[in-house]
Amino acid sequence: MTEQLIIFIEIILIDLVLAGDNAIIIGMVASRFPESQRKKIIFWGIGGAIVLRILLTLVTAYLLQITGLRLIGGILLLYVCFKLYTDVIKPAQTKNVFNLDSPNFFKAIWTILIADFTMSLDNVLGVAGAAGHHYHLLIFGLILSIIIMALAANAISNLIKKYKWIAWLGLFVILIVAAELIYLDLKALFF
């Protein structure tokens, strides 16, 4: 296999495992509203999430080129692996992290944006780390994560619940990306 094909497959697996959680949060928040407001919340929530994801991707791609920051990115991805294991793979109790006391349109959008920022960072870091200097694959990963977030979150969530091996495969790929980032920085710093 060529290097770009391997990176392409890594990006798809990372997006499948990490991009769906954003859409699930958007759906959970929007479900508390009447149908007329629900569509607006989903539209503005996904729109805001797309802007955040583009900004995070640009910043992350730039920062990962700086020696020393790839090490930090790799360590953060190891933490993402741990969270993925405890929250998705290991049978865990259901938690409702984002709670809306009363249905309020702007509060719902704000909740979605906060959730997307915290949950997009892992996805962007994983994709940017896997893509390396292949910017066309980074852009592909960004577009794919947006499509997954907007269209396929529930289906992916159900697939991961039904077929745990998909989550294990995604976890393995993220571990490889984390190890590569750490290795590249340690190599640049010490050799």
VOLOSE-85468 format. One record per atom (N, C-alpha, C): x, y, z; residue in one letter; residue number from 0. Coordinates in Angstrom, 2 decimals. Layout:
N
> xx/yy/zz/aa/i
> X/Y/Z/A/NUM $
...
end
This chain:
191
> xx/yy/zz/aa/i
> 0.83/-1.19/0.00/M/0 $
> 0.00/0.00/0.00/M/0 $
> 0.88/1.25/0.00/M/0 $
> 0.40/2.26/-0.64/T/1 $
> 1.15/3.51/-0.63/T/1 $
> 0.90/4.25/0.68/T/1 $
> 1.79/5.19/0.99/E/2 $
> 1.66/5.97/2.22/E/2 $
> 0.35/6.74/2.25/E/2 $
> -0.04/7.33/1.13/Q/3 $
> -1.26/8.13/1.10/Q/3 $
> -2.51/7.27/1.28/Q/3 $
> -2.51/6.05/0.77/L/4 $
> -3.65/5.16/0.95/L/4 $
> -3.78/4.77/2.42/L/4 $
> -2.67/4.49/3.07/I/5 $
> -2.69/4.16/4.50/I/5 $
> -3.23/5.34/5.31/I/5 $
> -2.76/6.55/5.00/I/6 $
> -3.23/7.76/5.69/I/6 $
> -4.72/7.95/5.43/I/6 $
> -5.16/7.73/4.20/F/7 $
> -6.57/7.85/3.82/F/7 $
> -7.43/6.92/4.68/F/7 $
> -7.01/5.68/4.83/I/8 $
> -7.76/4.70/5.64/I/8 $
> -7.75/5.11/7.10/I/8 $
> -6.60/5.57/7.61/E/9 $
> -6.51/6.04/9.00/E/9 $
> -7.50/7.18/9.26/E/9 $
> -7.56/8.14/8.34/I/10 $
> -8.44/9.29/8.50/I/10 $
> -9.91/8.85/8.52/I/10 $
> -10.28/7.94/7.64/I/11 $
> -11.66/7.45/7.62/I/11 $
> -12.00/6.79/8.95/I/11 $
> -11.12/5.94/9.46/L/12 $
> -11.40/5.25/10.73/L/12 $
> -11.46/6.24/11.89/L/12 $
> -10.57/7.22/11.93/I/13 $
> -10.60/8.22/12.99/I/13 $
> -11.92/9.00/12.94/I/13 $
> -12.32/9.42/11.74/D/14 $
> -13.57/10.17/11.61/D/14 $
> -14.77/9.32/11.98/D/14 $
> -14.78/8.05/11.60/L/15 $
> -15.92/7.19/11.94/L/15 $
> -16.08/7.06/13.46/L/15 $
> -14.96/6.96/14.16/V/16 $
> -15.03/6.76/15.60/V/16 $
> -15.27/8.07/16.35/V/16 $
> -14.66/9.16/15.90/L/17 $
> -14.70/10.38/16.69/L/17 $
> -15.68/11.46/16.21/L/17 $
> -16.14/11.44/14.97/A/18 $
> -16.98/12.53/14.48/A/18 $
> -18.45/12.37/14.85/A/18 $
> -18.90/11.16/15.06/G/19 $
> -20.33/10.93/15.33/G/19 $
> -20.83/11.50/16.63/G/19 $
> -19.96/11.61/17.64/D/20 $
> -20.42/12.10/18.94/D/20 $
> -20.92/13.53/18.89/D/20 $
> -20.38/14.36/18.00/N/21 $
> -20.84/15.73/17.87/N/21 $
> -22.29/15.80/17.42/N/21 $
> -22.65/15.02/16.43/A/22 $
> -24.01/15.02/15.92/A/22 $
> -24.99/14.45/16.94/A/22 $
> -24.53/13.52/17.74/I/23 $
> -25.41/12.97/18.78/I/23 $
> -25.78/14.05/19.78/I/23 $
> -24.81/14.88/20.18/I/24 $
> -25.08/15.98/21.10/I/24 $
> -26.06/16.97/20.47/I/24 $
> -25.84/17.32/19.20/I/25 $
> -26.74/18.24/18.51/I/25 $
> -28.15/17.67/18.50/I/25 $
> -28.28/16.39/18.19/G/26 $
> -29.60/15.74/18.18/G/26 $
> -30.24/15.71/19.56/G/26 $
> -29.44/15.44/20.59/M/27 $
> -29.98/15.40/21.95/M/27 $
> -30.51/16.77/22.36/M/27 $
> -29.75/17.82/22.09/V/28 $
> -30.16/19.17/22.46/V/28 $
> -31.40/19.58/21.67/V/28 $
> -31.38/19.34/20.37/A/29 $
> -32.49/19.76/19.51/A/29 $
> -33.78/18.99/19.81/A/29 $
> -33.67/17.80/20.33/S/30 $
> -34.86/16.98/20.57/S/30 $
> -35.79/17.57/21.63/S/30 $
> -35.31/18.52/22.41/R/31 $
> -36.13/19.13/23.47/R/31 $
> -37.00/20.26/22.95/R/31 $
> -36.96/20.54/21.65/F/32 $
> -37.66/21.68/21.08/F/32 $
> -38.73/21.22/20.10/F/32 $
> -39.72/22.10/19.85/P/33 $
> -40.73/21.78/18.82/P/33 $
> -40.08/21.68/17.44/P/33 $
> -40.76/21.01/16.53/E/34 $
> -40.21/20.74/15.19/E/34 $
> -39.73/22.00/14.48/E/34 $
> -40.47/23.10/14.58/S/35 $
> -40.09/24.33/13.89/S/35 $
> -38.75/24.88/14.40/S/35 $
> -38.52/24.83/15.69/Q/36 $
> -37.26/25.31/16.25/Q/36 $
> -36.15/24.28/16.10/Q/36 $
> -36.50/22.99/16.10/R/37 $
> -35.52/21.92/16.02/R/37 $
> -34.66/22.04/14.77/R/37 $
> -35.30/22.31/13.63/K/38 $
> -34.55/22.43/12.38/K/38 $
> -33.58/23.61/12.43/K/38 $
> -34.00/24.72/13.04/K/39 $
> -33.13/25.89/13.15/K/39 $
> -31.95/25.60/14.07/K/39 $
> -32.20/24.90/15.16/I/40 $
> -31.13/24.57/16.10/I/40 $
> -30.12/23.64/15.44/I/40 $
> -30.61/22.64/14.72/I/41 $
> -29.71/21.73/14.02/I/41 $
> -28.90/22.50/12.97/I/41 $
> -29.56/23.37/12.21/F/42 $
> -28.87/24.16/11.18/F/42 $
> -27.79/25.04/11.80/F/42 $
> -28.14/25.84/12.82/W/43 $
> -27.17/26.74/13.43/W/43 $
> -26.11/25.99/14.23/W/43 $
> -26.51/24.90/14.87/G/44 $
> -25.55/24.09/15.61/G/44 $
> -24.51/23.47/14.71/G/44 $
> -24.95/22.89/13.58/I/45 $
> -24.00/22.29/12.64/I/45 $
> -23.18/23.39/11.95/I/45 $
> -23.82/24.52/11.63/G/46 $
> -23.09/25.63/11.01/G/46 $
> -21.97/26.13/11.91/G/46 $
> -22.29/26.33/13.19/G/47 $
> -21.27/26.76/14.15/G/47 $
> -20.19/25.70/14.33/G/47 $
> -20.61/24.45/14.34/A/48 $
> -19.65/23.35/14.49/A/48 $
> -18.70/23.29/13.30/A/48 $
> -19.21/23.56/12.11/I/49 $
> -18.36/23.55/10.92/I/49 $
> -17.31/24.65/11.00/I/49 $
> -17.72/25.85/11.38/V/50 $
> -16.78/26.97/11.51/V/50 $
> -15.71/26.63/12.56/V/50 $
> -16.14/26.11/13.72/L/51 $
> -15.17/25.73/14.75/L/51 $
> -14.20/24.67/14.24/L/51 $
> -14.73/23.69/13.53/R/52 $
> -13.88/22.60/13.05/R/52 $
> -12.86/23.10/12.03/R/52 $
> -13.26/24.00/11.14/I/53 $
> -12.32/24.56/10.16/I/53 $
> -11.22/25.33/10.88/I/53 $
> -11.60/26.19/11.84/L/54 $
> -10.61/26.96/12.58/L/54 $
> -9.66/26.05/13.36/L/54 $
> -10.21/25.05/14.05/L/55 $
> -9.38/24.11/14.80/L/55 $
> -8.43/23.35/13.88/L/55 $
> -8.91/22.97/12.69/T/56 $
> -8.07/22.23/11.75/T/56 $
> -6.90/23.10/11.28/T/56 $
> -7.18/24.34/10.92/L/57 $
> -6.11/25.23/10.46/L/57 $
> -5.06/25.45/11.55/L/57 $
> -5.51/25.71/12.76/V/58 $
> -4.58/25.96/13.86/V/58 $
> -3.79/24.69/14.19/V/58 $
> -4.47/23.56/14.26/T/59 $
> -3.82/22.30/14.61/T/59 $
> -2.80/21.89/13.55/T/59 $
> -3.15/22.02/12.27/A/60 $
> -2.22/21.65/11.20/A/60 $
> -0.95/22.50/11.28/A/60 $
> -1.11/23.77/11.59/Y/61 $
> 0.06/24.66/11.73/Y/61 $
> 0.89/24.27/12.95/Y/61 $
> 0.22/24.08/14.08/L/62 $
> 0.94/23.80/15.33/L/62 $
> 1.67/22.46/15.30/L/62 $
> 1.13/21.48/14.58/L/63 $
> 1.77/20.17/14.53/L/63 $
> 3.06/20.19/13.72/L/63 $
> 3.32/21.28/13.02/Q/64 $
> 4.59/21.40/12.29/Q/64 $
> 5.71/21.89/13.20/Q/64 $
> 5.37/22.36/14.39/I/65 $
> 6.36/22.90/15.33/I/65 $
> 6.90/21.76/16.19/I/65 $
> 8.22/21.61/16.19/T/66 $
> 8.84/20.56/17.00/T/66 $
> 8.52/20.80/18.47/T/66 $
> 8.14/19.77/19.13/G/67 $
> 7.77/19.84/20.54/G/67 $
> 6.27/19.77/20.74/G/67 $
> 5.52/20.36/19.81/L/68 $
> 4.07/20.33/19.94/L/68 $
> 3.47/19.01/19.45/L/68 $
> 4.18/18.31/18.55/R/69 $
> 3.71/16.98/18.14/R/69 $
> 3.73/16.02/19.32/R/69 $
> 4.74/16.18/20.18/L/70 $
> 4.82/15.36/21.39/L/70 $
> 3.59/15.60/22.26/L/70 $
> 3.24/16.86/22.45/I/71 $
> 2.05/17.20/23.24/I/71 $
> 0.80/16.66/22.56/I/71 $
> 0.72/16.81/21.22/G/72 $
> -0.42/16.27/20.47/G/72 $
> -0.53/14.77/20.61/G/72 $
> 0.60/14.08/20.56/G/73 $
> 0.60/12.63/20.72/G/73 $
> 0.12/12.21/22.11/G/73 $
> 0.57/12.95/23.11/I/74 $
> 0.13/12.66/24.49/I/74 $
> -1.37/12.92/24.63/I/74 $
> -1.85/14.02/24.03/L/75 $
> -3.30/14.29/24.05/L/75 $
> -4.08/13.18/23.37/L/75 $
> -3.54/12.66/22.26/L/76 $
> -4.22/11.55/21.59/L/76 $
> -4.21/10.28/22.45/L/76 $
> -3.16/10.08/23.23/L/77 $
> -3.18/8.94/24.16/L/77 $
> -4.32/9.10/25.17/L/77 $
> -4.53/10.33/25.62/Y/78 $
> -5.67/10.60/26.52/Y/78 $
> -6.99/10.33/25.80/Y/78 $
> -7.08/10.74/24.53/V/79 $
> -8.29/10.47/23.74/V/79 $
> -8.52/8.97/23.65/V/79 $
> -7.46/8.20/23.47/C/80 $
> -7.58/6.73/23.43/C/80 $
> -8.15/6.21/24.74/C/80 $
> -7.63/6.74/25.84/F/81 $
> -8.12/6.32/27.15/F/81 $
> -9.62/6.64/27.29/F/81 $
> -10.01/7.88/26.90/K/82 $
> -11.42/8.28/26.99/K/82 $
> -12.28/7.44/26.05/K/82 $
> -11.79/7.15/24.86/L/83 $
> -12.53/6.31/23.93/L/83 $
> -12.74/4.93/24.52/L/83 $
> -11.70/4.40/25.14/Y/84 $
> -11.83/3.09/25.76/Y/84 $
> -12.86/3.10/26.88/Y/84 $
> -12.76/4.09/27.79/T/85 $
> -13.66/4.11/28.95/T/85 $
> -15.09/4.49/28.58/T/85 $
> -15.27/5.35/27.55/D/86 $
> -16.61/5.83/27.22/D/86 $
> -17.32/5.02/26.15/D/86 $
> -16.57/4.40/25.25/V/87 $
> -17.21/3.72/24.13/V/87 $
> -17.00/2.21/24.19/V/87 $
> -15.77/1.79/24.37/I/88 $
> -15.47/0.37/24.29/I/88 $
> -15.84/-0.36/25.58/I/88 $
> -15.37/0.15/26.68/K/89 $
> -15.67/-0.47/27.96/K/89 $
> -17.13/-0.16/28.31/K/89 $
> -17.89/-1.18/28.67/P/90 $
> -19.28/-0.90/29.03/P/90 $
> -19.33/0.12/30.17/P/90 $
> -19.91/1.27/29.87/A/91 $
> -19.97/2.35/30.86/A/91 $
> -21.42/2.75/31.09/A/91 $
> -21.65/3.38/32.21/Q/92 $
> -22.98/3.88/32.53/Q/92 $
> -23.27/5.08/31.64/Q/92 $
> -24.54/5.25/31.27/T/93 $
> -24.93/6.37/30.44/T/93 $
> -24.85/7.64/31.26/T/93 $
> -24.17/8.65/30.68/K/94 $
> -24.03/9.93/31.35/K/94 $
> -24.64/11.01/30.47/K/94 $
> -25.33/11.95/31.08/N/95 $
> -25.85/13.10/30.35/N/95 $
> -25.00/14.30/30.73/N/95 $
> -23.97/14.56/29.94/V/96 $
> -23.02/15.61/30.25/V/96 $
> -23.61/16.99/30.02/V/96 $
> -24.38/17.15/28.95/F/97 $
> -24.90/18.46/28.60/F/97 $
> -26.39/18.48/28.93/F/97 $
> -26.73/19.24/29.93/N/98 $
> -28.10/19.28/30.41/N/98 $
> -28.68/20.67/30.22/N/98 $
> -29.82/20.76/29.59/L/99 $
> -30.51/22.03/29.45/L/99 $
> -31.68/22.05/30.43/L/99 $
> -31.70/23.04/31.33/D/100 $
> -32.77/23.12/32.32/D/100 $
> -34.11/23.43/31.65/D/100 $
> -34.14/24.45/30.81/S/101 $
> -35.37/24.79/30.10/S/101 $
> -35.01/25.05/28.64/S/101 $
> -35.90/24.66/27.73/P/102 $
> -35.61/24.85/26.32/P/102 $
> -35.47/26.34/25.97/P/102 $
> -34.28/26.76/25.61/N/103 $
> -33.98/28.13/25.21/N/103 $
> -33.11/28.04/23.97/N/103 $
> -33.54/28.69/22.89/F/104 $
> -32.86/28.57/21.60/F/104 $
> -31.37/28.92/21.69/F/104 $
> -31.05/30.07/22.25/F/105 $
> -29.65/30.51/22.29/F/105 $
> -28.82/29.66/23.26/F/105 $
> -29.44/29.22/24.33/K/106 $
> -28.73/28.34/25.25/K/106 $
> -28.43/27.00/24.57/K/106 $
> -29.37/26.55/23.76/A/107 $
> -29.16/25.29/23.02/A/107 $
> -28.00/25.43/22.04/A/107 $
> -27.95/26.54/21.30/I/108 $
> -26.85/26.76/20.35/I/108 $
> -25.53/26.85/21.10/I/108 $
> -25.50/27.58/22.21/W/109 $
> -24.27/27.71/23.01/W/109 $
> -23.82/26.35/23.52/W/109 $
> -24.75/25.54/23.99/T/110 $
> -24.41/24.20/24.48/T/110 $
> -23.79/23.36/23.36/T/110 $
> -24.38/23.45/22.17/I/111 $
> -23.87/22.70/21.02/I/111 $
> -22.44/23.17/20.68/I/111 $
> -22.22/24.48/20.68/L/112 $
> -20.89/25.00/20.34/L/112 $
> -19.83/24.59/21.37/L/112 $
> -20.18/24.63/22.65/I/113 $
> -19.24/24.20/23.68/I/113 $
> -18.94/22.71/23.52/I/113 $
> -19.99/21.92/23.31/A/114 $
> -19.80/20.48/23.13/A/114 $
> -18.95/20.21/21.91/A/114 $
> -19.23/20.92/20.81/D/115 $
> -18.46/20.66/19.60/D/115 $
> -17.01/21.06/19.76/D/115 $
> -16.75/22.17/20.43/F/116 $
> -15.36/22.57/20.64/F/116 $
> -14.60/21.52/21.42/F/116 $
> -15.19/21.05/22.51/T/117 $
> -14.48/20.07/23.35/T/117 $
> -14.34/18.72/22.65/T/117 $
> -15.35/18.35/21.86/M/118 $
> -15.30/17.03/21.23/M/118 $
> -14.64/17.05/19.86/M/118 $
> -14.54/18.22/19.22/S/119 $
> -13.91/18.30/17.90/S/119 $
> -12.40/18.30/17.99/S/119 $
> -11.87/18.77/19.11/L/120 $
> -10.42/18.86/19.24/L/120 $
> -9.77/17.49/19.06/L/120 $
> -10.37/16.45/19.65/D/121 $
> -9.79/15.12/19.50/D/121 $
> -9.83/14.66/18.04/D/121 $
> -10.94/14.91/17.36/N/122 $
> -11.07/14.52/15.97/N/122 $
> -10.09/15.26/15.08/N/122 $
> -10.01/16.56/15.25/V/123 $
> -9.10/17.38/14.44/V/123 $
> -7.65/16.99/14.69/V/123 $
> -7.30/16.77/15.95/L/124 $
> -5.94/16.38/16.30/L/124 $
> -5.59/15.03/15.67/L/124 $
> -6.51/14.09/15.74/G/125 $
> -6.27/12.77/15.15/G/125 $
> -6.09/12.84/13.64/G/125 $
> -6.97/13.57/12.96/V/126 $
> -6.90/13.68/11.50/V/126 $
> -5.65/14.44/11.08/V/126 $
> -5.36/15.56/11.76/A/127 $
> -4.17/16.35/11.40/A/127 $
> -2.90/15.54/11.66/A/127 $
> -2.88/14.78/12.75/G/128 $
> -1.72/13.94/13.05/G/128 $
> -1.54/12.84/12.02/G/128 $
> -2.62/12.24/11.59/A/129 $
> -2.53/11.18/10.59/A/129 $
> -2.14/11.74/9.23/A/129 $
> -2.68/12.90/8.87/A/130 $
> -2.43/13.47/7.55/A/130 $
> -1.00/13.97/7.39/A/130 $
> -0.39/14.42/8.49/G/131 $
> 0.97/14.94/8.41/G/131 $
> 1.06/16.09/7.43/G/131 $
> 1.96/16.00/6.47/H/132 $
> 2.15/17.08/5.50/H/132 $
> 1.28/16.90/4.25/H/132 $
> 0.39/15.93/4.24/H/133 $
> -0.51/15.70/3.11/H/133 $
> -1.78/16.54/3.31/H/133 $
> -1.71/17.80/2.90/Y/134 $
> -2.80/18.74/3.18/Y/134 $
> -4.09/18.39/2.44/Y/134 $
> -3.99/17.77/1.29/H/135 $
> -5.21/17.36/0.59/H/135 $
> -5.94/16.28/1.39/H/135 $
> -5.21/15.42/2.08/L/136 $
> -5.86/14.41/2.92/L/136 $
> -6.41/15.04/4.19/L/136 $
> -5.77/16.08/4.70/L/137 $
> -6.29/16.82/5.85/L/137 $
> -7.62/17.46/5.49/L/137 $
> -7.70/18.08/4.32/I/138 $
> -8.95/18.69/3.86/I/138 $
> -10.02/17.62/3.68/I/138 $
> -9.64/16.48/3.10/F/139 $
> -10.58/15.36/2.96/F/139 $
> -11.11/14.94/4.33/F/139 $
> -10.22/14.82/5.32/G/140 $
> -10.64/14.42/6.66/G/140 $
> -11.59/15.42/7.29/G/140 $
> -11.34/16.70/7.07/L/141 $
> -12.23/17.75/7.58/L/141 $
> -13.61/17.64/6.95/L/141 $
> -13.65/17.51/5.63/I/142 $
> -14.93/17.41/4.93/I/142 $
> -15.67/16.13/5.35/I/142 $
> -14.96/15.03/5.46/L/143 $
> -15.59/13.77/5.87/L/143 $
> -16.17/13.88/7.28/L/143 $
> -15.44/14.51/8.20/S/144 $
> -15.95/14.62/9.56/S/144 $
> -17.21/15.48/9.60/S/144 $
> -17.27/16.51/8.77/I/145 $
> -18.47/17.36/8.71/I/145 $
> -19.65/16.56/8.14/I/145 $
> -19.41/15.79/7.10/I/146 $
> -20.48/14.97/6.51/I/146 $
> -20.98/13.94/7.52/I/146 $
> -20.04/13.28/8.21/I/147 $
> -20.43/12.29/9.21/I/147 $
> -21.23/12.96/10.31/I/147 $
> -20.76/14.12/10.77/M/148 $
> -21.44/14.82/11.85/M/148 $
> -22.85/15.21/11.43/M/148 $
> -23.01/15.66/10.19/A/149 $
> -24.31/16.15/9.74/A/149 $
> -25.29/15.05/9.36/A/149 $
> -24.79/13.93/8.86/L/150 $
> -25.69/12.94/8.28/L/150 $
> -25.76/11.58/8.96/L/150 $
> -24.64/11.11/9.48/A/151 $
> -24.58/9.69/9.81/A/151 $
> -24.29/9.37/11.26/A/151 $
> -24.42/10.32/12.16/A/152 $
> -24.01/10.08/13.55/A/152 $
> -24.76/8.94/14.22/A/152 $
> -26.08/8.93/14.09/N/153 $
> -26.85/7.87/14.76/N/153 $
> -26.52/6.50/14.20/N/153 $
> -26.38/6.41/12.88/A/154 $
> -26.06/5.11/12.27/A/154 $
> -24.69/4.62/12.75/A/154 $
> -23.71/5.51/12.79/I/155 $
> -22.37/5.11/13.24/I/155 $
> -22.39/4.73/14.70/I/155 $
> -23.11/5.51/15.50/S/156 $
> -23.22/5.19/16.92/S/156 $
> -23.82/3.80/17.11/S/156 $
> -24.87/3.49/16.36/N/157 $
> -25.50/2.17/16.46/N/157 $
> -24.56/1.06/15.98/N/157 $
> -23.80/1.33/14.90/L/158 $
> -22.85/0.33/14.42/L/158 $
> -21.77/0.04/15.46/L/158 $
> -21.25/1.10/16.09/I/159 $
> -20.22/0.90/17.10/I/159 $
> -20.78/0.15/18.29/I/159 $
> -22.03/0.43/18.67/K/160 $
> -22.65/-0.31/19.78/K/160 $
> -22.84/-1.77/19.42/K/160 $
> -23.21/-2.02/18.16/K/161 $
> -23.48/-3.38/17.72/K/161 $
> -22.19/-4.16/17.44/K/161 $
> -21.23/-3.51/16.79/Y/162 $
> -19.98/-4.16/16.41/Y/162 $
> -18.81/-3.46/17.11/Y/162 $
> -18.48/-3.93/18.30/K/163 $
> -17.42/-3.31/19.10/K/163 $
> -16.07/-3.30/18.39/K/163 $
> -15.85/-4.21/17.45/W/164 $
> -14.56/-4.27/16.77/W/164 $
> -14.27/-2.99/15.99/W/164 $
> -15.32/-2.26/15.54/I/165 $
> -15.11/-0.99/14.84/I/165 $
> -14.46/0.01/15.78/I/165 $
> -14.96/0.07/17.02/A/166 $
> -14.37/0.98/18.01/A/166 $
> -12.94/0.56/18.35/A/166 $
> -12.71/-0.76/18.47/W/167 $
> -11.35/-1.24/18.74/W/167 $
> -10.41/-0.87/17.60/W/167 $
> -10.88/-1.01/16.37/L/168 $
> -10.06/-0.67/15.21/L/168 $
> -9.73/0.82/15.21/L/168 $
> -10.74/1.65/15.49/G/169 $
> -10.50/3.09/15.58/G/169 $
> -9.53/3.44/16.68/G/169 $
> -9.67/2.77/17.83/L/170 $
> -8.75/3.00/18.95/L/170 $
> -7.32/2.65/18.56/L/170 $
> -7.15/1.54/17.87/F/171 $
> -5.84/1.11/17.42/F/171 $
> -5.21/2.14/16.47/F/171 $
> -6.00/2.64/15.53/V/172 $
> -5.49/3.64/14.57/V/172 $
> -5.07/4.91/15.31/V/172 $
> -5.87/5.36/16.27/I/173 $
> -5.53/6.56/17.02/I/173 $
> -4.25/6.33/17.83/I/173 $
> -4.09/5.15/18.39/L/174 $
> -2.85/4.82/19.10/L/174 $
> -1.63/4.89/18.16/L/174 $
> -1.79/4.39/16.96/I/175 $
> -0.69/4.45/15.98/I/175 $
> -0.34/5.91/15.67/I/175 $
> -1.35/6.74/15.44/V/176 $
> -1.11/8.15/15.13/V/176 $
> -0.42/8.83/16.32/V/176 $
> -0.88/8.55/17.54/A/177 $
> -0.26/9.14/18.74/A/177 $
> 1.20/8.72/18.83/A/177 $
> 1.47/7.44/18.60/A/178 $
> 2.85/6.95/18.67/A/178 $
> 3.72/7.60/17.59/A/178 $
> 3.18/7.77/16.38/E/179 $
> 3.93/8.43/15.32/E/179 $
> 4.27/9.87/15.69/E/179 $
> 3.30/10.62/16.23/L/180 $
> 3.55/12.01/16.61/L/180 $
> 4.64/12.08/17.68/L/180 $
> 4.53/11.22/18.70/I/181 $
> 5.52/11.22/19.78/I/181 $
> 6.90/10.83/19.24/I/181 $
> 6.94/9.80/18.41/Y/182 $
> 8.21/9.34/17.84/Y/182 $
> 8.87/10.43/17.00/Y/182 $
> 8.08/11.08/16.13/L/183 $
> 8.64/12.12/15.26/L/183 $
> 9.24/13.27/16.06/L/183 $
> 8.57/13.65/17.14/D/184 $
> 9.10/14.75/17.94/D/184 $
> 10.32/14.32/18.74/D/184 $
> 10.28/13.14/19.32/L/185 $
> 11.44/12.67/20.07/L/185 $
> 12.64/12.51/19.15/L/185 $
> 12.40/12.01/17.94/K/186 $
> 13.47/11.86/16.95/K/186 $
> 14.05/13.23/16.58/K/186 $
> 13.18/14.22/16.37/A/187 $
> 13.65/15.57/15.99/A/187 $
> 14.38/16.25/17.16/A/187 $
> 13.94/15.98/18.38/L/188 $
> 14.54/16.64/19.54/L/188 $
> 15.88/16.01/19.94/L/188 $
> 16.02/14.71/19.81/F/189 $
> 17.18/14.03/20.35/F/189 $
> 18.14/13.43/19.33/F/189 $
> 17.76/13.35/18.08/F/190 $
> 18.63/12.69/17.09/F/190 $
> 18.97/13.58/15.95/F/190 $
end
